[in-house]
Amino acid sequence: MLELNNIDVHYGVIHALKNISLKVEKGEIVTLIGANGAGKTTTLRTISGLIKPSKGTITFKGQRIDGASAPEIVKAGISHVPEGRRIFPDMTVRENLELGAFLRKDKDEIQKDMELVFARFPILKNRSKQNAGTLSGGEQQMLAIGRALMARPELLLMDEPSMGLAPLLVNEIFSIIKEINEQGTTILLVEQNANIALSIADRAYVIETGSIVLEGSGKELANSEQIKKAYLGG
Amino acid sequence: MAEFIQQLINGLSLGSIYALIALGYTMVYGIIKLINFAHGDIYMIGAYVGYICIKYLNLGFFPALIISMITCSLLGIIIEKIAYKPLRNATRIAALITAIAVSLFLEYTTMFIAGATVRTYPQILGNITFKPMEGVIVNIQQIFIFAVTIVLMTVLQFIVHKTKVGKAMRAVSSDKDAAQLMGINTDKVISYTFAIGSALAGAAGILVGIYYNTINPLMGMLPGLKAFVAAVFGGIGIIPGALIGGITIGVIETMVSGYGSSLYKDAVAFAILILVLLIKPSGLLGKNTREKV
């Protein structure tokens, strides 16, 4: 479904991504794990068109999308839940969700999807008129996920959904991610919390200083000595 | 008491005009963090367009107002595309210097075409006055200023809060990257913002023309600066702040020239700027934002 081939990204003189190739098949949860600063977020931002690669190609459902603008990529069916959630704090929860459906014109369907988001996250329904900035961290993460779902994406990019959340909430968010996947959305998940990411992933890539150093199924990597040492605290 | 009310009415008229200009400053700043110093000159162009419409095309007040607003919004979009867009990723100081250059360009181009002479604005609304109470006079020009300002503010409020474009504008001003991830085309939103802000400035230009009767190519400088102060006073980037700031500066300025000395009226706005920067740099409605990690 999504394929990155030999992607290079430069920030000025910094060579942030080196020859990154990865693949996400339809229906999968694929995770990209690695340390802080390894290039995980840059990879996602490159896929969603916020950064232009200096080399390489990205294809989505057989179409080249490298060089396309961020709105064009949303239109193609990729939504991005950014690092740090990046909800619009001075707008209401409902307005945040409406913005998620910005490119859609099917009003009735948008309303239906909003009800689905509210059903999935009842707390958001209670707070729909509240400014998003007043939500707790966990609620903001739910809003960010709900907002991305409002675009009806085929592929959902998620950047560190566990960041800054209490362990109980992390489990809740990850079971929701799993659920979203089971309902048909393909997921590319970036995580520092390798343990939990590998537990739900079909396949995984490990990125170190801008390069993919390892790949395999979620299980394989969870049991690999190298990964245990470097990322799982064992 | 009558004198005070009279000064208050005069102050509110002037303040409405500052508020209309300040809105453009604040909206553009909110979206691209640029102090558009050419904004005062767009207001000047608005006054000249209105002058041409009324004097040479024999149009009435409202057609002139609308043509002037449309011309200014187009001018705003063109200026943004030519002068500011190429600098979107440049340093802020580069954009600021460019804004000053655009300002000079507009002033001296107008001077080249229309001449440096002060022109008398046609008295299209006539010379009607009302006496709501003993010793208080409200003229028709002031009523038009209030009416036009209130209507435009209401329309603006509607656009910003109820329409898709308005929501996109708020999203871009809050977080440009996140807005793009929603599928919002930021270039388009920036164009809309310049268009709306410039249209409001155009309206202010024609209102000032009929209120003060005279226009000249450099008329935008001082009101432009004062409107900037108004925007900072209210909290730059915050729309209701520009409204409150504009009205406040207008009323204070009028009070100072009414009760004190008109010599000081221009100094007052800048004294206020200094005080705001010392006491609450984020402005009246501004939040002291701390970076969240």
HADDOCK unambig.tbl for C-alpha pairs under 7 A between the chains (distance, minus, plus):
assign (segid A and resid 70 and name CA) (segid B and resid 180 and name CA) 5.78 0.50 0.50
assign (segid A and resid 70 and name CA) (segid B and resid 181 and name CA) 6.09 0.50 0.50
assign (segid A and resid 70 and name CA) (segid B and resid 183 and name CA) 6.45 0.50 0.50
assign (segid A and resid 71 and name CA) (segid B and resid 180 and name CA) 5.99 0.50 0.50
assign (segid A and resid 71 and name CA) (segid B and resid 181 and name CA) 6.61 0.50 0.50
assign (segid A and resid 71 and name CA) (segid B and resid 183 and name CA) 3.71 0.50 0.50
assign (segid A and resid 71 and name CA) (segid B and resid 184 and name CA) 5.91 0.50 0.50
assign (segid A and resid 71 and name CA) (segid B and resid 185 and name CA) 6.25 0.50 0.50
assign (segid A and resid 74 and name CA) (segid B and resid 181 and name CA) 6.81 0.50 0.50
assign (segid A and resid 74 and name CA) (segid B and resid 183 and name CA) 5.59 0.50 0.50
assign (segid A and resid 80 and name CA) (segid B and resid 181 and name CA) 6.46 0.50 0.50
assign (segid A and resid 86 and name CA) (segid B and resid 178 and name CA) 6.16 0.50 0.50
assign (segid A and resid 88 and name CA) (segid B and resid 171 and name CA) 6.51 0.50 0.50
assign (segid A and resid 88 and name CA) (segid B and resid 174 and name CA) 6.39 0.50 0.50
assign (segid A and resid 99 and name CA) (segid B and resid 182 and name CA) 6.23 0.50 0.50
assign (segid A and resid 100 and name CA) (segid B and resid 182 and name CA) 5.25 0.50 0.50
assign (segid A and resid 102 and name CA) (segid B and resid 182 and name CA) 6.27 0.50 0.50
assign (segid A and resid 102 and name CA) (segid B and resid 183 and name CA) 6.36 0.50 0.50
assign (segid A and resid 102 and name CA) (segid B and resid 184 and name CA) 6.98 0.50 0.50
assign (segid A and resid 103 and name CA) (segid B and resid 183 and name CA) 6.10 0.50 0.50
